[in-house]
Each structure stands twice: as C-alpha cells, then as structure tokens.
C-alpha cells in the first residue's frame, strides 16, 4: 500500500493478463507421457501456490495444466496409441470437470 493513501501499490492482474501469461509458455513435450507428467506437476504447483495464497500464480499454473489436458494431449499424434482406453476415458472425465470450472467467455 502507498503510505499516503489506502490505494494498493500493486493492482491485481486482470483475467486477460493472466490468460496471456498462461499462453505465453511453450509447453512442448517430446511424447505424451511427458505431457501427462507436466500437467500433473503444474496441477500440484497450482495447489501449493493457492495454499500459499499466491492466487495469480496459481491461476497461471492451473490454466497451463488445463490447456495441456484439454488441448495438447487429445491432439497429440500418439494419443490413441500410447494411452489405454481407460486412461483416455479418465482424461475425458478430467476435461469435463475442467470445462465446468472454466469461466464463461
């Protein structure tokens, strides 16, 4: 806070800026299993950041994880060959849950 007023010296980041920060990362992995590990790592990182009340950074981590699960993994060339049917079904369930959490556009 600025000592001369009650105005915070750091304004909150807008949703658009958070989205841009999440898209700014190049999450390219050589294989689909690496994408799965990265998505899980980002999910855990987001939870830890949220627990530490670092909400802006948590949002970016969760958004990156969601992007991997919703966009990158299903469109990966090895999606059907590298994952068993049950694994693909589990990813679909996770994707549905993530879509329910996504704010309306």
N, C-alpha and C positions, 0 to 999 in steps of 0.2 A: 504494500500500500504506500501511496505517496504520503509523506508526513504532513503536507499542507491540506490534505483533503481525505475523504473516505473513498476515493477512486482507486481501484486496484491498479498497480503499475503494470500488470500483465493482463491483457484482455484474454478471455477464453478464445480458443481456436474454434472457428466455425466448422460446421459439418462438412462443407465443401472443402475446406483446407485439410481436414482430417482424411477425407476420401482421397484427396490428391496425394497426401503423404503415404497412404496405404498403396496407391497405384504406382508410386514412384519407385518402388523396389522391384528389382529384376529377380523374381523367384524362379529361375530356370534350373531345373534338375535334370541330370542325365537319364534317370529312369524313374518309373512310377513309385517305386518303394522309397526313393529319396524324397519325393513329393509328400508321401504319407508321413515320413519322419518329420519333415519340415512343418507340415500342418499341425502335427501333434506338439512339436516344440513351440510353435507360435501360440497355440491354444494355452499351453501351460504358462508361457511367458505372459500372456494376456491376463490370466487368472492371478498370477503373482503381482502384476502391476496394479490390477484392480484392488487386490487386497491391500496394497500399499497406497491406495488412493491416488494413483497416477493414472487417472481416467483417460486422458488424452492418448497417452502411450498405449494403454490397454486397448482402446478402441482401434488403434492402428494395427496392433498385433492380431486382434480378433478379426479385423477386416481382411488382413493378409491371409489368415488361416481359412476364412470363408471363401475367399477368391480361389485359393488352391483347391478346396474341396468342391466348390460349385462349378468352377470353370476349367481349371487346368487338368485335374485328374480325369474327369469324364471325357475330355477331348484328346487325351494322350493316346498315342498310337498303340501302346501296349495295354490299354485299359481292359480289354476283354481277355487278352492272353495271359497277363501277369497276375490278375486277380481272380480268385474263385468266385462263383456265383454268389455265395453268402457274403463275401467281402463287398462285392458290388452292391448287393442289397442293403448292407449296413451303411455304405456311403450314401445311398439314395435316402435312407432314413435320416441320416445326419443332415443332408442337404435340405430336406423338407423342414426339419427343425430350424435350420439357419434361415430359411426363407421366411418363416413365421416371425423370426426376430428382427428381420430387416425392416428399417423404417420405410414408410411409403415414399415414393419419388415425387 
